[in-house]
Amino acid sequence: MEANWIPTEGKKPAAVMRIYSGDDRFWSKAFTMPDVERVE
């Protein structure tokens, strides 16, 4: 687990999402993101 740790130096980390070739639902803003889930 420690190998995957990114130090944020006291700052709040930001979630980033990369989208490749969004479809019509994305561009018309009809797309909604699901809730974030913790993965263990």
CHARMM internal coordinates of N, CA and C (Angstrom, degrees):
IC EDIT
DIST 1 N 1 CA 1.4424
DIST 1 CA 1 C 1.5258
ANGL 1 N 1 CA 1 C 111.44
DIST 1 C 2 N 1.3163
ANGL 1 CA 1 C 2 N 117.90
DIHE 1 N 1 CA 1 C 2 N -39.46
DIST 2 N 2 CA 1.4599
ANGL 1 C 2 N 2 CA 120.59
DIHE 1 CA 1 C 2 N 2 CA -176.98
DIST 2 CA 2 C 1.5258
ANGL 2 N 2 CA 2 C 112.01
DIHE 1 C 2 N 2 CA 2 C -63.80
DIST 2 C 3 N 1.3233
ANGL 2 CA 2 C 3 N 117.58
DIHE 2 N 2 CA 2 C 3 N -27.78
DIST 3 N 3 CA 1.4639
ANGL 2 C 3 N 3 CA 120.29
DIHE 2 CA 2 C 3 N 3 CA -179.47
DIST 3 CA 3 C 1.5253
ANGL 3 N 3 CA 3 C 111.64
DIHE 2 C 3 N 3 CA 3 C -68.05
DIST 3 C 4 N 1.3291
ANGL 3 CA 3 C 4 N 117.51
DIHE 3 N 3 CA 3 C 4 N -23.49
DIST 4 N 4 CA 1.4557
ANGL 3 C 4 N 4 CA 121.46
DIHE 3 CA 3 C 4 N 4 CA -179.09
DIST 4 CA 4 C 1.5182
ANGL 4 N 4 CA 4 C 112.45
DIHE 3 C 4 N 4 CA 4 C -94.47
DIST 4 C 5 N 1.3157
ANGL 4 CA 4 C 5 N 118.83
DIHE 4 N 4 CA 4 C 5 N 3.19
DIST 5 N 5 CA 1.4584
ANGL 4 C 5 N 5 CA 122.99
DIHE 4 CA 4 C 5 N 5 CA -175.90
DIST 5 CA 5 C 1.5187
ANGL 5 N 5 CA 5 C 110.35
DIHE 4 C 5 N 5 CA 5 C -78.10
DIST 5 C 6 N 1.3316
ANGL 5 CA 5 C 6 N 117.02
DIHE 5 N 5 CA 5 C 6 N 132.04
DIST 6 N 6 CA 1.4572
ANGL 5 C 6 N 6 CA 122.20
DIHE 5 CA 5 C 6 N 6 CA 174.82
DIST 6 CA 6 C 1.5184
ANGL 6 N 6 CA 6 C 106.91
DIHE 5 C 6 N 6 CA 6 C -112.02
DIST 6 C 7 N 1.3312
ANGL 6 CA 6 C 7 N 119.07
DIHE 6 N 6 CA 6 C 7 N 113.33
DIST 7 N 7 CA 1.4620
ANGL 6 C 7 N 7 CA 119.96
DIHE 6 CA 6 C 7 N 7 CA -179.45
DIST 7 CA 7 C 1.5266
ANGL 7 N 7 CA 7 C 111.06
DIHE 6 C 7 N 7 CA 7 C -66.34
DIST 7 C 8 N 1.3267
ANGL 7 CA 7 C 8 N 115.98
DIHE 7 N 7 CA 7 C 8 N 135.01
DIST 8 N 8 CA 1.4640
ANGL 7 C 8 N 8 CA 120.37
DIHE 7 CA 7 C 8 N 8 CA -179.16
DIST 8 CA 8 C 1.5188
ANGL 8 N 8 CA 8 C 111.82
DIHE 7 C 8 N 8 CA 8 C -106.81
DIST 8 C 9 N 1.3237
ANGL 8 CA 8 C 9 N 118.08
DIHE 8 N 8 CA 8 C 9 N -0.35
DIST 9 N 9 CA 1.4574
ANGL 8 C 9 N 9 CA 124.07
DIHE 8 CA 8 C 9 N 9 CA 175.81
DIST 9 CA 9 C 1.5281
ANGL 9 N 9 CA 9 C 112.78
DIHE 8 C 9 N 9 CA 9 C 51.66
DIST 9 C 10 N 1.3316
ANGL 9 CA 9 C 10 N 116.77
DIHE 9 N 9 CA 9 C 10 N 48.00
DIST 10 N 10 CA 1.4502
ANGL 9 C 10 N 10 CA 121.55
DIHE 9 CA 9 C 10 N 10 CA 176.25
DIST 10 CA 10 C 1.5144
ANGL 10 N 10 CA 10 C 114.83
DIHE 9 C 10 N 10 CA 10 C 81.25
DIST 10 C 11 N 1.3299
ANGL 10 CA 10 C 11 N 118.38
DIHE 10 N 10 CA 10 C 11 N 0.35
DIST 11 N 11 CA 1.4602
ANGL 10 C 11 N 11 CA 122.21
DIHE 10 CA 10 C 11 N 11 CA 179.53
DIST 11 CA 11 C 1.5209
ANGL 11 N 11 CA 11 C 109.55
DIHE 10 C 11 N 11 CA 11 C -95.74
DIST 11 C 12 N 1.3318
ANGL 11 CA 11 C 12 N 116.38
DIHE 11 N 11 CA 11 C 12 N 156.71
DIST 12 N 12 CA 1.4579
ANGL 11 C 12 N 12 CA 120.13
DIHE 11 CA 11 C 12 N 12 CA 175.69
DIST 12 CA 12 C 1.5239
ANGL 12 N 12 CA 12 C 109.35
DIHE 11 C 12 N 12 CA 12 C -75.97
DIST 12 C 13 N 1.3433
ANGL 12 CA 12 C 13 N 118.33
DIHE 12 N 12 CA 12 C 13 N 129.99
DIST 13 N 13 CA 1.4594
ANGL 12 C 13 N 13 CA 119.52
DIHE 12 CA 12 C 13 N 13 CA 177.09
DIST 13 CA 13 C 1.5289
ANGL 13 N 13 CA 13 C 110.25
DIHE 12 C 13 N 13 CA 13 C -72.54
DIST 13 C 14 N 1.3075
ANGL 13 CA 13 C 14 N 117.47
DIHE 13 N 13 CA 13 C 14 N 151.59
DIST 14 N 14 CA 1.4660
ANGL 13 C 14 N 14 CA 122.58
DIHE 13 CA 13 C 14 N 14 CA 179.57
DIST 14 CA 14 C 1.5215
ANGL 14 N 14 CA 14 C 109.33
DIHE 13 C 14 N 14 CA 14 C -115.38
DIST 14 C 15 N 1.3038
ANGL 14 CA 14 C 15 N 115.72
DIHE 14 N 14 CA 14 C 15 N 134.65
DIST 15 N 15 CA 1.4617
ANGL 14 C 15 N 15 CA 120.28
DIHE 14 CA 14 C 15 N 15 CA 175.51
DIST 15 CA 15 C 1.5221
ANGL 15 N 15 CA 15 C 108.37
DIHE 14 C 15 N 15 CA 15 C -77.12
DIST 15 C 16 N 1.3288
ANGL 15 CA 15 C 16 N 116.89
DIHE 15 N 15 CA 15 C 16 N 135.45
DIST 16 N 16 CA 1.4568
ANGL 15 C 16 N 16 CA 121.83
DIHE 15 CA 15 C 16 N 16 CA -178.14
DIST 16 CA 16 C 1.5142
ANGL 16 N 16 CA 16 C 108.41
DIHE 15 C 16 N 16 CA 16 C -123.47
DIST 16 C 17 N 1.3244
ANGL 16 CA 16 C 17 N 116.38
DIHE 16 N 16 CA 16 C 17 N 138.63
DIST 17 N 17 CA 1.4575
ANGL 16 C 17 N 17 CA 120.85
DIHE 16 CA 16 C 17 N 17 CA 179.86
DIST 17 CA 17 C 1.5279
ANGL 17 N 17 CA 17 C 108.08
DIHE 16 C 17 N 17 CA 17 C -126.11
DIST 17 C 18 N 1.3068
ANGL 17 CA 17 C 18 N 116.58
DIHE 17 N 17 CA 17 C 18 N 133.32
DIST 18 N 18 CA 1.4598
ANGL 17 C 18 N 18 CA 121.44
DIHE 17 CA 17 C 18 N 18 CA 177.44
DIST 18 CA 18 C 1.5300
ANGL 18 N 18 CA 18 C 107.52
DIHE 17 C 18 N 18 CA 18 C -109.69
DIST 18 C 19 N 1.3116
ANGL 18 CA 18 C 19 N 116.31
DIHE 18 N 18 CA 18 C 19 N 129.33
DIST 19 N 19 CA 1.4661
ANGL 18 C 19 N 19 CA 121.38
DIHE 18 CA 18 C 19 N 19 CA -178.38
DIST 19 CA 19 C 1.5205
ANGL 19 N 19 CA 19 C 108.59
DIHE 18 C 19 N 19 CA 19 C -115.47
DIST 19 C 20 N 1.3333
ANGL 19 CA 19 C 20 N 115.79
DIHE 19 N 19 CA 19 C 20 N 129.13
DIST 20 N 20 CA 1.4532
ANGL 19 C 20 N 20 CA 121.29
DIHE 19 CA 19 C 20 N 20 CA 176.86
DIST 20 CA 20 C 1.5251
ANGL 20 N 20 CA 20 C 108.63
DIHE 19 C 20 N 20 CA 20 C -107.45
DIST 20 C 21 N 1.3069
ANGL 20 CA 20 C 21 N 116.39
DIHE 20 N 20 CA 20 C 21 N 124.91
DIST 21 N 21 CA 1.4703
ANGL 20 C 21 N 21 CA 124.54
DIHE 20 CA 20 C 21 N 21 CA 177.33
DIST 21 CA 21 C 1.5300
ANGL 21 N 21 CA 21 C 112.13
DIHE 20 C 21 N 21 CA 21 C 43.14
DIST 21 C 22 N 1.3205
ANGL 21 CA 21 C 22 N 116.19
DIHE 21 N 21 CA 21 C 22 N 69.96
DIST 22 N 22 CA 1.4594
ANGL 21 C 22 N 22 CA 121.39
DIHE 21 CA 21 C 22 N 22 CA 177.52
DIST 22 CA 22 C 1.5161
ANGL 22 N 22 CA 22 C 111.80
DIHE 21 C 22 N 22 CA 22 C -60.20
DIST 22 C 23 N 1.3159
ANGL 22 CA 22 C 23 N 116.31
DIHE 22 N 22 CA 22 C 23 N 147.12
DIST 23 N 23 CA 1.4637
ANGL 22 C 23 N 23 CA 119.44
DIHE 22 CA 22 C 23 N 23 CA 179.83
DIST 23 CA 23 C 1.5304
ANGL 23 N 23 CA 23 C 110.75
DIHE 22 C 23 N 23 CA 23 C -89.14
DIST 23 C 24 N 1.3109
ANGL 23 CA 23 C 24 N 117.11
DIHE 23 N 23 CA 23 C 24 N -173.54
DIST 24 N 24 CA 1.4684
ANGL 23 C 24 N 24 CA 121.76
DIHE 23 CA 23 C 24 N 24 CA -176.28
DIST 24 CA 24 C 1.5227
ANGL 24 N 24 CA 24 C 112.64
DIHE 23 C 24 N 24 CA 24 C -60.79
DIST 24 C 25 N 1.3433
ANGL 24 CA 24 C 25 N 117.67
DIHE 24 N 24 CA 24 C 25 N -34.68
DIST 25 N 25 CA 1.4608
ANGL 24 C 25 N 25 CA 119.95
DIHE 24 CA 24 C 25 N 25 CA 179.26
DIST 25 CA 25 C 1.5238
ANGL 25 N 25 CA 25 C 111.22
DIHE 24 C 25 N 25 CA 25 C -61.78
DIST 25 C 26 N 1.3294
ANGL 25 CA 25 C 26 N 117.12
DIHE 25 N 25 CA 25 C 26 N -36.95
DIST 26 N 26 CA 1.4627
ANGL 25 C 26 N 26 CA 120.77
DIHE 25 CA 25 C 26 N 26 CA 179.37
DIST 26 CA 26 C 1.5209
ANGL 26 N 26 CA 26 C 110.57
DIHE 25 C 26 N 26 CA 26 C -68.38
DIST 26 C 27 N 1.3177
ANGL 26 CA 26 C 27 N 117.61
DIHE 26 N 26 CA 26 C 27 N -49.00
DIST 27 N 27 CA 1.4624
ANGL 26 C 27 N 27 CA 121.22
DIHE 26 CA 26 C 27 N 27 CA -174.77
DIST 27 CA 27 C 1.5272
ANGL 27 N 27 CA 27 C 112.17
DIHE 26 C 27 N 27 CA 27 C -70.78
DIST 27 C 28 N 1.3365
ANGL 27 CA 27 C 28 N 118.63
DIHE 27 N 27 CA 27 C 28 N -25.43
DIST 28 N 28 CA 1.4678
ANGL 27 C 28 N 28 CA 120.66
DIHE 27 CA 27 C 28 N 28 CA 177.15
DIST 28 CA 28 C 1.5322
ANGL 28 N 28 CA 28 C 111.26
DIHE 27 C 28 N 28 CA 28 C -89.89
DIST 28 C 29 N 1.3460
ANGL 28 CA 28 C 29 N 116.25
DIHE 28 N 28 CA 28 C 29 N 2.59
DIST 29 N 29 CA 1.4666
ANGL 28 C 29 N 29 CA 124.11
DIHE 28 CA 28 C 29 N 29 CA 179.28
DIST 29 CA 29 C 1.5267
ANGL 29 N 29 CA 29 C 112.97
DIHE 28 C 29 N 29 CA 29 C 64.44
DIST 29 C 30 N 1.3403
ANGL 29 CA 29 C 30 N 117.38
DIHE 29 N 29 CA 29 C 30 N 27.04
DIST 30 N 30 CA 1.4599
ANGL 29 C 30 N 30 CA 122.10
DIHE 29 CA 29 C 30 N 30 CA 175.14
DIST 30 CA 30 C 1.5324
ANGL 30 N 30 CA 30 C 110.95
DIHE 29 C 30 N 30 CA 30 C -90.11
DIST 30 C 31 N 1.3278
ANGL 30 CA 30 C 31 N 117.65
DIHE 30 N 30 CA 30 C 31 N -11.75
DIST 31 N 31 CA 1.4607
ANGL 30 C 31 N 31 CA 123.47
DIHE 30 CA 30 C 31 N 31 CA -179.25
DIST 31 CA 31 C 1.5318
ANGL 31 N 31 CA 31 C 109.58
DIHE 30 C 31 N 31 CA 31 C -79.39
DIST 31 C 32 N 1.3150
ANGL 31 CA 31 C 32 N 117.44
DIHE 31 N 31 CA 31 C 32 N 134.16
DIST 32 N 32 CA 1.4585
ANGL 31 C 32 N 32 CA 121.62
DIHE 31 CA 31 C 32 N 32 CA 175.13
DIST 32 CA 32 C 1.5212
ANGL 32 N 32 CA 32 C 108.88
DIHE 31 C 32 N 32 CA 32 C -122.09
DIST 32 C 33 N 1.3080
ANGL 32 CA 32 C 33 N 115.89
DIHE 32 N 32 CA 32 C 33 N 138.59
DIST 33 N 33 CA 1.4663
ANGL 32 C 33 N 33 CA 121.32
DIHE 32 CA 32 C 33 N 33 CA 179.07
DIST 33 CA 33 C 1.5226
ANGL 33 N 33 CA 33 C 109.76
DIHE 32 C 33 N 33 CA 33 C -77.50
DIST 33 C 34 N 1.3376
ANGL 33 CA 33 C 34 N 117.89
DIHE 33 N 33 CA 33 C 34 N 140.02
DIST 34 N 34 CA 1.4677
ANGL 33 C 34 N 34 CA 119.34
DIHE 33 CA 33 C 34 N 34 CA 173.13
DIST 34 CA 34 C 1.5289
ANGL 34 N 34 CA 34 C 110.11
DIHE 33 C 34 N 34 CA 34 C -70.43
DIST 34 C 35 N 1.3123
ANGL 34 CA 34 C 35 N 116.14
DIHE 34 N 34 CA 34 C 35 N 164.13
DIST 35 N 35 CA 1.4657
ANGL 34 C 35 N 35 CA 120.35
DIHE 34 CA 34 C 35 N 35 CA 177.85
DIST 35 CA 35 C 1.5322
ANGL 35 N 35 CA 35 C 110.20
DIHE 34 C 35 N 35 CA 35 C -63.95
DIST 35 C 36 N 1.3025
ANGL 35 CA 35 C 36 N 115.55
DIHE 35 N 35 CA 35 C 36 N 151.03
DIST 36 N 36 CA 1.4622
ANGL 35 C 36 N 36 CA 121.84
DIHE 35 CA 35 C 36 N 36 CA 177.76
DIST 36 CA 36 C 1.5234
ANGL 36 N 36 CA 36 C 108.11
DIHE 35 C 36 N 36 CA 36 C -72.67
DIST 36 C 37 N 1.3237
ANGL 36 CA 36 C 37 N 117.00
DIHE 36 N 36 CA 36 C 37 N 134.65
DIST 37 N 37 CA 1.4557
ANGL 36 C 37 N 37 CA 121.42
DIHE 36 CA 36 C 37 N 37 CA 179.30
DIST 37 CA 37 C 1.5196
ANGL 37 N 37 CA 37 C 109.91
DIHE 36 C 37 N 37 CA 37 C -120.28
DIST 37 C 38 N 1.3097
ANGL 37 CA 37 C 38 N 115.66
DIHE 37 N 37 CA 37 C 38 N 141.10
DIST 38 N 38 CA 1.4670
ANGL 37 C 38 N 38 CA 120.26
DIHE 37 CA 37 C 38 N 38 CA 176.47
DIST 38 CA 38 C 1.5255
ANGL 38 N 38 CA 38 C 109.36
DIHE 37 C 38 N 38 CA 38 C -77.53
DIST 38 C 39 N 1.3168
ANGL 38 CA 38 C 39 N 116.10
DIHE 38 N 38 CA 38 C 39 N 132.17
DIST 39 N 39 CA 1.4686
ANGL 38 C 39 N 39 CA 122.37
DIHE 38 CA 38 C 39 N 39 CA -179.91
DIST 39 CA 39 C 1.5104
ANGL 39 N 39 CA 39 C 107.35
DIHE 38 C 39 N 39 CA 39 C -111.31
DIST 39 C 40 N 1.3110
ANGL 39 CA 39 C 40 N 115.78
DIHE 39 N 39 CA 39 C 40 N 127.85
DIST 40 N 40 CA 1.4710
ANGL 39 C 40 N 40 CA 119.66
DIHE 39 CA 39 C 40 N 40 CA 179.75
DIST 40 CA 40 C 1.4924
ANGL 40 N 40 CA 40 C 111.02
DIHE 39 C 40 N 40 CA 40 C -119.40
END
COOR INIT
IC SEED 1 N 1 CA 1 C
IC BUILD
